Amino acid sequence: MPKQPNVKSKIHAKDVDIAVVTYLNNEDYISLTDIARYRDEENPR
């Protein structure tokens, strides 16, 4: 995975903001930790 993201944005779903990062090779990555915070905000594992 490249070190510098090209675009960083967020998706808002079910009152949770989820980070989305697009790298120079046009691959998108989403934060699974942000999704896990939907179940348990203090302990997202």
Backbone as numpy.savetxt, mean C-alpha at the origin, in Angstrom:
# Nx Ny Nz CAx CAy CAz Cx Cy Cz
13.32 -5.49 -6.82 12.48 -4.33 -6.82 13.38 -3.09 -6.82
13.11 -2.11 -7.70 13.90 -0.88 -7.73 13.79 -0.12 -6.42
14.78 0.70 -6.13 14.81 1.42 -4.86 13.93 2.67 -4.86
13.75 3.33 -6.00 12.99 4.57 -6.04 11.64 4.37 -6.72
10.53 4.65 -6.01 9.22 4.54 -6.65 9.00 5.70 -7.60
8.25 5.45 -8.66 7.92 6.48 -9.62 6.69 7.26 -9.16
5.65 6.57 -8.73 4.41 7.19 -8.30 3.95 6.54 -7.01
3.55 7.34 -6.05 2.99 6.80 -4.81 1.61 7.41 -4.63
0.63 6.56 -4.42 -0.73 7.03 -4.23 -1.41 6.18 -3.18
-2.69 6.46 -2.95 -3.44 5.69 -1.95 -4.80 5.32 -2.53
-5.29 4.17 -2.08 -6.64 3.72 -2.37 -7.40 3.81 -1.06
-8.62 4.29 -1.10 -9.44 4.36 0.12 -10.55 3.33 -0.02
-10.54 2.31 0.85 -11.55 1.25 0.82 -11.97 0.89 2.23
-13.26 0.86 2.48 -13.81 0.50 3.80 -13.15 1.30 4.93
-13.04 2.59 4.73 -12.48 3.52 5.72 -11.01 3.27 6.03
-10.28 2.63 5.13 -8.85 2.37 5.30 -8.11 2.92 4.09
-7.03 3.68 4.34 -6.16 4.14 3.25 -5.10 3.09 3.01
-4.95 2.66 1.74 -3.99 1.63 1.36 -2.98 2.25 0.40
-1.69 2.18 0.75 -0.65 2.75 -0.08 -0.44 1.91 -1.34
-0.28 2.60 -2.48 0.02 1.96 -3.76 1.26 2.63 -4.33
2.24 1.83 -4.71 3.48 2.37 -5.27 3.69 1.77 -6.65
3.93 2.63 -7.64 4.24 2.19 -9.00 5.71 2.51 -9.26
6.47 1.51 -9.65 7.89 1.69 -9.91 8.14 1.99 -11.39
9.36 2.34 -11.72 9.73 2.71 -13.08 9.42 1.62 -14.10
9.40 0.37 -13.68 9.10 -0.73 -14.59 7.60 -0.98 -14.71
6.78 -0.02 -14.21 5.31 -0.06 -14.28 4.69 -1.21 -13.51
5.35 -1.69 -12.48 4.76 -2.70 -11.61 4.17 -2.00 -10.39
2.96 -2.38 -10.02 2.28 -1.79 -8.87 2.43 -2.70 -7.66
2.62 -2.09 -6.51 2.70 -2.82 -5.25 1.76 -2.16 -4.27
1.01 -2.96 -3.49 0.13 -2.42 -2.47 0.64 -2.85 -1.10
0.34 -2.06 -0.11 0.79 -2.34 1.24 -0.15 -3.34 1.91
0.35 -4.54 2.15 -0.45 -5.56 2.85 -0.64 -5.19 4.32
0.30 -4.46 4.88 0.17 -4.00 6.26 -1.01 -3.06 6.39
-1.17 -2.16 5.42 -2.31 -1.25 5.46 -3.62 -2.02 5.39
-3.68 -3.07 4.60 -4.88 -3.90 4.50 -5.12 -4.63 5.83
-4.06 -5.15 6.44 -4.19 -5.88 7.71 -4.68 -4.97 8.83
-4.40 -3.67 8.73 -4.87 -2.72 9.76 -6.39 -2.63 9.80
-7.06 -3.09 8.76 -8.52 -3.10 8.76 -9.05 -4.00 9.87
-8.40 -5.13 10.11 -8.82 -6.08 11.15 -8.36 -5.65 12.54
-7.10 -5.24 12.67 -6.54 -4.90 13.97 -5.53 -3.76 13.78
-5.97 -2.55 14.08 -5.14 -1.38 13.82 -3.85 -1.36 14.63
-3.88 -1.88 15.85 -2.70 -1.84 16.71 -1.74 -3.01 16.48
-2.23 -4.11 15.92 -1.40 -5.28 15.72 -1.70 -5.91 14.34
-1.27 -5.27 13.24 -1.63 -5.74 11.89 -0.73 -6.88 11.39
-0.95 -8.08 11.89 -0.15 -9.20 11.40 -1.00 -10.32 10.91
